[in-house]
Amino acid sequence: MKPLISALAALSIATVQVAAAAAAERTVSIVLVHGAFVDGSGWKDTYDILSKAGYEVLVVQHPTITLRDDVVETERVIAKAKHPVILVGHSYGGMVITEAGDNPRVRSLVYFAAFAPDAGESVSTLAEAPVPAGEHKAPLVAEGNYLVVDREKFPTSFAADVDPATTRFMGAAQLPWGLQAVQTKVDRVAWKTKPTYYMVTSEDHMIPPTAQRTMAKRSGAKVAELKSSHAVMLSHPREVAAFIRSADTSAAH
């Protein structure tokens, strides 16, 4: 029995060593940037999956009050990363990574159901495009110098494929979106010089899928499409993590 126990112990140690070696092989860091109305906690499942795969994963907690401040906060987190960065943005986070991605430490950009602006564009100008029949824009409500999603419509508009109890709380706990974040135009466009990836969410009721496809195409991105609501990181974290990993060209997955 002792030889068997010793063999099993040795196998267990070897497995741990192999896993540790695999983790050590990850030579890029991943920085996750949330969108409007929510905070970085929405990335938790994606964070867990990528961390277990051996990546250093950092989550930006930006206030979404002004675009400039959100870019500065994102670049502060980029500076903390141990390795070159895959910069990931969801929704309004796409505005942020388009500018912050110009940072020389950023290797590639990954957009999820996100705005991918060109120079001189803001969320406001992008939102002026007409919505095709059968598609939807976010049901926004003005509150002074901020915007929020209509609380009653939040569950079906933001995350129709997520547990309603969760989305009702998200609607009640929204971060207000500052007009300086919405109206400020981008002047640095990282997707023009960095490898870019874009996941379109075909059941999105916040940013019309047609608009997503248009932005993805002009950015020259590698595009994937998923039948998902806007809150794709909540409803499909495995697919989100896998798409982010596809942007890691440093080693075999």
Backbone bond lengths (Angstrom), bond angles and torsions (degrees), N, CA, C in turn:
res aa  C-N    CA-C-N  psi(-1)  N-CA   C-N-CA  omega(-1)  CA-C   N-CA-C  phi
1 M - - - 1.471 - - 1.522 111.49 -
2 K 1.355 116.04 -38.21 1.461 118.71 -178.45 1.519 112.87 -60.54
3 P 1.383 117.79 -43.35 1.474 117.23 177.22 1.535 112.41 -58.57
4 L 1.365 115.67 -38.28 1.461 119.31 179.63 1.521 110.84 -65.26
5 I 1.347 115.85 -44.66 1.462 119.62 178.30 1.519 111.03 -61.64
6 S 1.334 115.42 -41.24 1.464 119.38 179.05 1.519 111.17 -63.78
7 A 1.330 115.75 -39.37 1.470 119.66 179.50 1.519 111.07 -65.92
8 L 1.348 115.87 -42.35 1.464 119.32 178.88 1.522 111.20 -64.52
9 A 1.318 116.08 -39.93 1.466 119.96 178.19 1.517 110.75 -63.03
10 A 1.331 115.20 -42.52 1.466 119.32 179.72 1.522 110.76 -64.12
11 L 1.362 115.52 -40.23 1.463 119.84 178.42 1.517 110.93 -63.59
12 S 1.343 116.32 -41.50 1.460 120.97 178.87 1.517 111.13 -62.14
13 I 1.323 116.63 -44.55 1.472 121.05 178.91 1.523 110.28 -62.80
14 A 1.347 115.73 -42.07 1.461 119.80 -179.74 1.519 111.00 -63.42
15 T 1.335 116.13 -39.44 1.470 120.24 179.51 1.519 110.54 -63.17
16 V 1.331 116.14 -44.25 1.467 120.60 177.77 1.517 110.64 -61.62
17 Q 1.332 116.53 -41.10 1.459 120.32 -179.44 1.517 111.36 -65.74
18 V 1.334 116.53 -39.94 1.471 120.34 177.74 1.524 110.11 -64.10
19 A 1.338 116.19 -44.02 1.462 119.85 179.21 1.525 111.05 -62.32
20 A 1.324 115.71 -42.14 1.464 119.57 178.82 1.514 111.08 -64.15
21 A 1.339 116.00 -39.39 1.466 119.32 178.60 1.508 111.02 -64.89
22 A 1.360 115.85 -40.53 1.467 119.70 178.97 1.516 110.27 -62.46
23 A 1.356 116.04 -42.35 1.458 119.70 179.24 1.516 110.93 -62.82
24 A 1.321 116.30 -38.32 1.463 120.38 -177.91 1.522 111.81 -68.03
25 E 1.342 116.59 -21.16 1.461 120.25 -177.24 1.529 112.60 -74.92
26 R 1.326 118.50 -14.93 1.460 120.23 -177.95 1.516 109.04 -72.42
27 T 1.298 115.57 114.68 1.464 120.38 -173.90 1.523 112.44 -110.08
28 V 1.330 116.42 14.60 1.462 120.37 172.48 1.530 108.13 -127.36
29 S 1.303 116.17 151.89 1.462 122.98 172.38 1.517 108.68 -104.16
30 I 1.318 116.29 156.92 1.463 121.79 179.97 1.522 108.28 -120.34
31 V 1.328 116.18 126.93 1.461 121.98 178.32 1.526 108.21 -114.36
32 L 1.332 116.20 123.09 1.467 122.91 -175.94 1.526 110.57 -104.40
33 V 1.329 116.31 129.02 1.463 122.68 -176.53 1.533 108.76 -120.70
34 H 1.327 116.17 117.72 1.469 120.31 -177.72 1.528 111.72 -78.16
35 G 1.320 115.66 170.90 1.451 121.56 179.21 1.518 112.48 -98.80
36 A 1.314 116.02 -160.92 1.459 121.68 -179.00 1.532 110.56 -77.96
37 F 1.330 115.25 157.09 1.468 125.65 173.63 1.531 114.64 76.51
38 V 1.319 117.65 -13.89 1.466 122.25 -177.39 1.524 109.08 -129.67
39 D 1.340 116.24 176.36 1.459 119.20 174.99 1.524 109.93 -121.82
40 G 1.326 116.05 -170.52 1.453 120.26 -173.54 1.509 115.31 -69.49
41 S 1.336 118.58 -10.94 1.464 120.41 -178.23 1.528 112.49 -65.08
42 G 1.327 117.21 -20.28 1.459 119.99 177.40 1.517 113.32 -64.24
43 W 1.320 116.50 -18.06 1.461 121.31 179.48 1.530 112.46 -85.59
44 K 1.330 120.13 1.59 1.466 121.26 -168.64 1.527 113.23 -53.76
45 D 1.335 118.27 -50.32 1.462 120.01 -177.73 1.527 111.11 -63.41
46 T 1.317 116.93 -41.02 1.463 120.82 177.16 1.519 110.48 -63.47
47 Y 1.321 116.27 -42.93 1.463 121.83 177.09 1.525 110.71 -57.12
48 D 1.327 116.50 -47.04 1.464 120.50 -178.17 1.523 111.47 -61.50
49 I 1.325 116.73 -45.27 1.469 121.01 -178.48 1.523 110.78 -62.50
50 L 1.325 116.84 -47.37 1.466 120.54 -177.57 1.522 111.73 -69.46
51 S 1.318 116.81 -36.98 1.464 119.98 178.12 1.521 110.82 -63.84
52 K 1.325 116.23 -41.71 1.464 119.93 178.76 1.523 111.64 -65.97
53 A 1.321 116.55 -24.62 1.458 120.71 177.40 1.527 112.29 -82.12
54 G 1.341 116.70 -0.01 1.454 119.90 174.38 1.506 116.25 99.93
55 Y 1.321 117.53 8.65 1.461 120.20 -179.50 1.530 111.13 -89.90
56 E 1.308 115.92 145.81 1.456 120.06 163.12 1.525 106.53 -77.28
57 V 1.328 117.04 122.62 1.465 121.66 -178.25 1.518 108.67 -121.10
58 L 1.324 116.84 125.88 1.460 122.24 177.95 1.521 108.80 -117.83
59 V 1.323 116.38 142.20 1.465 122.25 -177.27 1.525 109.22 -117.30
60 V 1.316 116.47 124.55 1.464 121.62 178.97 1.524 108.89 -83.73
61 Q 1.337 115.92 132.66 1.472 121.42 174.10 1.535 107.30 -113.72
62 H 1.321 115.74 83.16 1.458 120.87 -178.70 1.526 109.33 -99.55
63 P 1.320 117.38 150.31 1.476 120.46 -170.35 1.524 115.85 -80.80
64 T 1.310 119.95 -11.74 1.470 125.54 179.92 1.530 112.41 58.64
65 I 1.321 115.97 33.71 1.469 120.24 176.75 1.523 110.99 -96.46
66 T 1.336 116.73 -43.42 1.464 120.57 174.05 1.526 108.71 -133.75
67 L 1.318 116.05 143.39 1.463 120.17 178.89 1.518 110.99 -61.79
68 R 1.320 116.88 -43.20 1.468 119.69 -177.29 1.527 111.78 -60.26
69 D 1.323 117.28 -44.17 1.460 120.04 179.40 1.526 111.42 -66.83
70 D 1.326 116.85 -35.50 1.458 119.97 179.16 1.526 110.94 -67.20
71 V 1.322 116.82 -36.87 1.467 120.78 176.62 1.523 110.08 -65.73
72 V 1.327 116.84 -44.42 1.468 121.02 178.81 1.526 110.80 -59.62
73 E 1.326 117.18 -44.77 1.463 120.54 179.96 1.525 111.17 -64.14
74 T 1.316 116.50 -38.91 1.469 120.15 178.19 1.518 110.96 -65.31
75 E 1.323 116.93 -41.49 1.463 119.50 178.72 1.528 111.45 -67.57
76 R 1.323 116.65 -29.43 1.470 119.56 175.67 1.522 110.42 -64.34
77 V 1.325 116.42 -40.65 1.461 120.01 178.36 1.524 110.73 -70.69
78 I 1.323 117.32 -39.57 1.466 120.56 176.64 1.527 110.58 -56.53
79 A 1.315 116.38 -40.06 1.467 121.08 -178.64 1.531 111.58 -64.46
80 K 1.335 117.97 -24.29 1.463 121.96 -179.01 1.524 112.53 -82.00
81 A 1.323 117.84 -16.68 1.461 121.14 -174.69 1.521 111.26 -65.55
82 K 1.313 115.86 144.79 1.468 121.10 -179.07 1.524 112.32 -76.57
83 H 1.331 116.11 -25.72 1.465 121.20 -171.92 1.536 110.33 -130.31
84 P 1.338 116.63 172.35 1.466 118.55 169.37 1.525 110.04 -54.34
85 V 1.315 116.58 151.54 1.468 121.90 -164.60 1.521 113.15 -111.68
86 I 1.341 115.01 136.14 1.462 122.51 160.70 1.519 105.28 -93.82
87 L 1.325 116.63 117.05 1.461 121.79 -174.49 1.521 109.28 -101.79
88 V 1.342 115.54 122.84 1.462 121.82 -170.86 1.524 109.95 -117.95
89 G 1.332 116.87 132.38 1.459 120.45 179.47 1.512 112.51 -132.54
90 H 1.329 116.10 137.13 1.461 122.02 175.09 1.520 109.49 -110.67
91 S 1.336 117.21 132.72 1.461 122.92 173.29 1.542 111.30 58.08
92 Y 1.330 117.71 -122.92 1.471 120.75 175.89 1.523 111.50 -57.52
93 G 1.328 117.28 -25.98 1.463 120.12 175.71 1.514 112.87 -56.08
94 G 1.336 117.06 -23.00 1.462 120.18 175.78 1.518 112.46 -65.43
95 M 1.342 116.85 -35.26 1.462 119.69 174.82 1.524 109.79 -61.29
96 V 1.334 114.91 -42.96 1.460 120.77 -176.65 1.522 111.41 -66.08
97 I 1.339 117.00 -46.93 1.472 118.69 -176.40 1.529 111.81 -72.49
98 T 1.329 116.87 -23.45 1.470 118.38 177.38 1.527 110.23 -62.18
99 E 1.330 117.24 -38.67 1.467 120.48 176.30 1.529 112.15 -84.33
100 A 1.323 116.97 -50.02 1.469 119.82 -176.95 1.520 111.54 -64.79
101 G 1.328 117.38 -25.33 1.458 121.12 180.00 1.507 113.94 -67.14
102 D 1.323 116.78 -11.89 1.468 120.99 175.39 1.529 111.25 -70.34
103 N 1.314 116.44 -13.63 1.465 122.16 177.26 1.529 109.79 -57.80
104 P 1.337 118.04 132.99 1.471 120.06 -176.74 1.518 114.58 -62.73
105 R 1.328 118.21 -16.63 1.462 120.33 178.98 1.528 111.83 -79.51
106 V 1.324 117.39 -12.49 1.467 121.17 -178.04 1.527 109.67 -85.32
107 R 1.324 114.43 124.95 1.459 120.73 -178.77 1.523 111.46 -89.94
108 S 1.347 117.29 -41.01 1.461 120.38 -177.91 1.517 109.92 -153.78
109 L 1.337 115.86 165.34 1.464 123.68 -177.62 1.519 109.84 -119.54
110 V 1.334 115.79 140.67 1.462 120.92 176.00 1.529 108.12 -130.55
111 Y 1.327 115.86 122.20 1.462 122.70 -179.26 1.527 109.97 -108.11
112 F 1.343 116.10 136.23 1.456 121.45 174.06 1.519 108.84 -123.69
113 A 1.342 116.76 115.30 1.468 121.09 178.65 1.524 110.24 44.76
114 A 1.322 115.71 47.65 1.459 120.41 -164.72 1.524 112.82 -121.80
115 F 1.327 114.19 156.82 1.460 120.10 167.94 1.528 108.31 -72.53
116 A 1.328 115.69 132.19 1.459 121.49 175.68 1.527 106.86 -126.90
117 P 1.319 117.29 80.21 1.467 121.34 -170.82 1.517 113.77 -75.60
118 D 1.306 115.02 157.13 1.461 122.23 168.20 1.523 107.35 -96.64
119 A 1.320 116.47 171.80 1.465 120.33 179.79 1.523 110.36 -58.21
120 G 1.338 116.04 136.04 1.450 121.58 178.64 1.520 114.51 85.62
121 E 1.335 116.74 2.36 1.463 120.09 178.86 1.525 110.55 -104.58
122 S 1.326 115.01 148.28 1.461 122.78 174.69 1.526 108.06 -125.61
123 V 1.317 116.44 174.46 1.463 119.19 172.90 1.529 109.39 -58.06
124 S 1.325 116.03 -41.32 1.465 119.75 -178.34 1.519 112.07 -60.36
125 T 1.328 116.71 -45.53 1.473 118.60 -178.28 1.519 111.02 -69.41
126 L 1.332 117.12 -37.78 1.464 119.30 178.63 1.520 111.13 -66.06
127 A 1.330 116.72 -33.87 1.464 121.40 -177.80 1.528 112.68 -74.53
128 E 1.339 116.83 -9.75 1.464 119.93 179.31 1.523 112.99 -74.01
129 A 1.326 117.25 -16.97 1.466 120.14 -179.06 1.524 109.99 -62.76
130 P 1.330 117.87 139.78 1.465 120.02 179.55 1.524 111.26 -64.20
131 V 1.330 115.46 148.69 1.466 120.78 -179.17 1.526 109.23 -92.90
132 P 1.328 118.09 124.85 1.470 119.85 179.27 1.526 111.84 -61.16
133 A 1.295 116.33 155.30 1.463 121.45 178.34 1.527 110.31 -56.42
134 G 1.322 116.00 134.29 1.454 120.91 178.88 1.510 114.54 88.27
135 E 1.354 117.91 -6.17 1.458 121.47 178.24 1.532 109.73 -109.37
136 H 1.320 116.14 171.85 1.456 120.29 -170.57 1.519 111.86 -138.55
137 K 1.346 115.08 150.38 1.455 122.57 167.97 1.519 108.77 -104.64
138 A 1.323 115.19 163.14 1.455 120.28 179.17 1.527 110.77 -63.03
139 P 1.328 118.35 135.76 1.470 121.91 176.73 1.530 110.10 -82.72
140 L 1.319 115.41 84.73 1.462 120.37 -172.55 1.525 111.69 -92.43
141 V 1.327 114.29 149.58 1.464 122.17 178.76 1.523 107.73 -127.26
142 A 1.339 116.95 132.30 1.464 121.16 178.40 1.516 110.49 -82.12
143 E 1.330 114.71 135.51 1.467 121.98 173.99 1.524 107.69 -132.95
144 G 1.329 116.37 87.72 1.453 120.16 -175.56 1.513 110.91 65.61
145 N 1.322 117.03 -123.81 1.463 121.93 -179.76 1.523 112.94 -92.18
146 Y 1.325 115.60 21.93 1.461 120.51 -177.41 1.526 110.46 -132.68
147 L 1.325 114.92 162.29 1.454 122.06 171.64 1.523 108.77 -121.53
148 V 1.329 116.21 145.75 1.457 122.54 171.11 1.519 107.45 -135.36
149 V 1.337 115.44 164.64 1.458 120.23 173.86 1.525 108.35 -84.48
150 D 1.318 116.61 136.94 1.459 121.22 174.66 1.532 108.46 -46.33
151 R 1.317 116.46 118.95 1.465 121.19 -172.26 1.521 112.50 -58.85
152 E 1.327 118.04 -39.33 1.464 120.78 -178.78 1.531 111.54 -69.46
153 K 1.328 116.00 -29.58 1.465 120.21 -177.18 1.532 112.73 -93.53
154 F 1.325 116.60 -7.94 1.468 120.39 -175.43 1.529 112.90 -54.87
155 P 1.353 119.68 -49.87 1.475 118.71 -176.49 1.526 113.84 -56.44
156 T 1.322 118.24 -45.46 1.460 120.21 -177.14 1.522 112.45 -79.97
157 S 1.322 118.05 -28.42 1.457 120.50 -178.50 1.525 112.32 -82.00
158 F 1.322 116.84 -42.10 1.461 120.77 -173.48 1.522 112.42 -89.90
159 A 1.329 116.73 -37.46 1.465 118.26 -170.14 1.519 111.29 -154.22
160 A 1.322 116.90 63.83 1.460 120.62 -175.58 1.524 113.00 -65.98
161 D 1.343 118.17 -20.63 1.464 121.31 -178.65 1.532 112.29 -102.85
162 V 1.335 116.55 20.80 1.461 122.71 177.28 1.533 107.77 -115.26
163 D 1.322 116.94 152.98 1.458 122.54 179.46 1.533 110.90 -48.43
164 P 1.335 118.43 123.27 1.467 121.21 -177.32 1.520 114.01 -56.56
165 A 1.328 117.65 -33.52 1.470 119.56 178.34 1.519 110.56 -61.91
166 T 1.330 115.85 -37.90 1.464 120.69 177.95 1.517 110.84 -68.03
167 T 1.325 116.62 -45.52 1.462 119.39 -175.30 1.524 112.55 -72.84
168 R 1.321 116.95 -29.69 1.469 118.27 174.66 1.532 110.38 -63.96
169 F 1.329 115.61 -41.17 1.465 118.80 176.71 1.523 110.61 -65.18
170 M 1.316 117.72 -42.53 1.462 120.89 178.63 1.523 110.73 -58.97
171 G 1.332 116.06 -40.94 1.456 119.63 178.26 1.517 112.12 -63.07
172 A 1.334 116.36 -37.61 1.468 120.73 179.75 1.522 112.32 -74.90
173 A 1.335 116.59 -26.02 1.471 121.59 -174.09 1.522 112.82 -104.14
174 Q 1.315 117.62 20.89 1.461 121.36 -176.25 1.527 113.34 -56.93
175 L 1.345 114.85 142.80 1.456 120.74 166.21 1.527 107.74 -85.29
176 P 1.323 119.12 129.17 1.466 119.90 177.54 1.519 110.90 -67.84
177 W 1.313 115.92 142.17 1.468 123.64 -175.87 1.522 108.64 -99.12
178 G 1.315 117.13 114.93 1.457 121.19 -175.43 1.518 113.47 -70.36
179 L 1.318 116.51 142.14 1.468 120.16 179.50 1.522 112.26 -63.03
180 Q 1.339 117.36 -26.09 1.467 119.20 176.66 1.534 111.14 -70.88
181 A 1.307 117.00 -22.34 1.461 120.15 172.56 1.534 110.35 -78.72
182 V 1.317 115.57 -35.94 1.462 121.22 -175.95 1.527 112.08 -76.76
183 Q 1.342 116.54 -36.72 1.466 120.19 -170.10 1.536 114.28 -99.94
184 T 1.315 118.25 -12.33 1.468 120.34 -178.05 1.522 110.74 -73.94
185 K 1.329 115.44 134.58 1.465 120.80 -178.02 1.534 110.67 -89.94
186 V 1.296 114.35 144.72 1.460 121.47 179.51 1.526 109.87 -77.84
187 D 1.332 117.12 140.09 1.469 118.92 175.31 1.524 113.20 -121.71
188 R 1.346 117.80 -10.46 1.471 121.12 173.01 1.522 107.65 -117.02
189 V 1.322 117.08 133.46 1.467 120.97 -173.82 1.526 108.88 -127.26
190 A 1.323 115.06 94.57 1.469 119.99 -173.12 1.523 113.19 -68.66
191 W 1.343 117.99 -28.04 1.460 118.12 -177.14 1.526 112.96 -66.91
192 K 1.306 117.30 -11.14 1.466 119.73 177.34 1.524 112.05 -76.41
193 T 1.321 116.60 -17.93 1.466 119.74 -176.61 1.532 113.49 -127.71
194 K 1.322 119.04 -8.51 1.461 122.20 -176.98 1.535 110.72 -116.85
195 P 1.341 117.35 145.80 1.470 119.41 173.48 1.528 110.01 -56.36
196 T 1.335 115.76 135.73 1.464 120.83 -170.89 1.519 111.01 -130.92
197 Y 1.328 114.84 142.13 1.460 123.28 -179.47 1.528 107.51 -130.00
198 Y 1.338 115.87 142.63 1.468 118.67 -176.81 1.527 109.41 -141.95
199 M 1.332 116.56 125.91 1.457 121.17 173.04 1.525 109.78 -105.35
200 V 1.323 115.75 119.57 1.456 123.46 177.47 1.531 108.75 -88.14
201 T 1.320 116.41 135.18 1.463 121.65 175.73 1.530 108.40 -104.49
202 S 1.330 114.95 110.66 1.468 119.58 -168.20 1.522 114.25 -76.34
203 E 1.354 118.01 -12.95 1.460 121.12 178.79 1.528 111.15 -108.58
204 D 1.311 116.34 26.99 1.466 122.58 -173.36 1.524 111.07 -76.75
205 H 1.344 116.38 130.86 1.459 122.30 176.53 1.532 111.53 -113.59
206 M 1.336 116.24 17.81 1.469 121.45 177.61 1.535 110.77 -114.38
207 I 1.318 116.09 -51.41 1.467 122.28 174.52 1.522 106.34 -118.65
208 P 1.315 119.48 115.92 1.461 120.97 -174.16 1.530 112.33 -54.93
209 P 1.329 118.17 135.57 1.462 120.62 179.29 1.526 113.67 -54.66
210 T 1.337 117.18 -36.46 1.466 119.58 178.35 1.525 110.90 -61.14
211 A 1.332 117.08 -41.88 1.466 120.80 177.29 1.521 110.75 -64.34
212 Q 1.323 116.77 -39.97 1.461 119.88 177.62 1.522 110.75 -60.61
213 R 1.321 116.84 -45.77 1.466 120.58 -179.20 1.521 111.35 -62.42
214 T 1.326 116.34 -38.63 1.464 120.28 179.35 1.523 111.00 -64.35
215 M 1.335 116.60 -46.07 1.470 120.16 179.72 1.523 111.33 -66.03
216 A 1.320 116.57 -39.27 1.462 120.26 179.56 1.525 110.82 -63.93
217 K 1.331 116.67 -42.37 1.458 120.57 -177.59 1.519 111.67 -65.37
218 R 1.313 117.37 -45.98 1.464 118.96 -176.49 1.529 112.04 -70.22
219 S 1.337 116.82 -23.04 1.463 119.39 178.50 1.519 112.13 -79.76
220 G 1.326 116.80 -7.99 1.462 119.71 -178.53 1.514 112.46 72.36
221 A 1.330 116.70 22.82 1.460 121.20 -174.40 1.528 111.89 -73.79
222 K 1.332 114.56 154.66 1.458 121.14 163.83 1.523 105.55 -76.33
223 V 1.323 117.61 120.78 1.462 121.47 -169.08 1.523 111.53 -110.49
224 A 1.319 115.30 137.25 1.466 122.62 168.69 1.521 107.09 -125.91
225 E 1.316 116.49 155.64 1.457 120.42 179.63 1.518 108.60 -130.73
226 L 1.331 115.81 136.63 1.459 121.44 -176.49 1.524 109.08 -132.60
227 K 1.322 116.12 137.56 1.466 120.59 175.86 1.519 107.56 -75.68
228 S 1.313 115.71 94.24 1.461 121.72 -173.19 1.509 109.85 -152.25
229 S 1.322 114.42 156.61 1.458 120.48 169.21 1.524 109.44 -72.79
230 H 1.315 115.66 -177.88 1.464 121.39 178.89 1.528 111.52 -61.12
231 A 1.329 116.93 -35.32 1.471 121.36 -175.93 1.524 111.01 -84.66
232 V 1.313 115.61 59.13 1.469 121.38 -172.27 1.525 112.60 -63.67
233 M 1.330 118.14 -30.63 1.472 119.31 -178.85 1.528 111.71 -71.77
234 L 1.331 116.51 -21.00 1.462 120.72 176.80 1.521 111.45 -85.36
235 S 1.317 117.07 -40.95 1.463 120.19 -174.93 1.523 113.97 -88.86
236 H 1.335 117.21 -23.54 1.471 120.48 -176.83 1.531 111.13 -139.30
237 P 1.337 118.01 58.09 1.469 119.05 -175.41 1.526 114.26 -62.63
238 R 1.332 118.02 -33.35 1.466 119.55 -179.73 1.520 110.98 -66.12
239 E 1.327 115.27 -44.02 1.471 118.58 178.74 1.527 110.89 -65.86
240 V 1.319 116.52 -37.51 1.462 120.76 177.95 1.521 110.08 -63.27
241 A 1.323 117.17 -47.61 1.463 120.83 179.93 1.530 110.98 -62.10
242 A 1.331 116.67 -41.93 1.466 119.87 179.68 1.522 111.44 -63.55
243 F 1.331 117.04 -38.51 1.466 119.86 179.72 1.525 110.48 -67.57
244 I 1.315 116.95 -39.62 1.471 120.01 176.02 1.524 109.90 -61.78
245 R 1.321 116.94 -43.08 1.458 120.37 -179.59 1.521 111.47 -64.50
246 S 1.321 117.52 -27.10 1.465 119.60 178.45 1.522 111.54 -65.64
247 A 1.327 116.85 -19.21 1.464 121.10 177.80 1.522 112.07 -84.01
248 D 1.326 116.79 -6.47 1.465 120.89 178.24 1.523 108.71 -89.95
249 T 1.319 116.05 100.61 1.463 121.19 179.62 1.526 111.76 -97.55
250 S 1.329 116.93 12.12 1.458 120.33 -175.63 1.521 113.40 -77.65
251 A 1.358 116.13 -26.35 1.458 119.05 -177.14 1.514 109.03 -160.22
252 A 1.333 114.54 165.18 1.457 119.25 175.55 1.513 110.05 -64.83
253 H 1.336 116.86 143.47 1.460 120.77 -178.13 1.513 111.11 -83.91
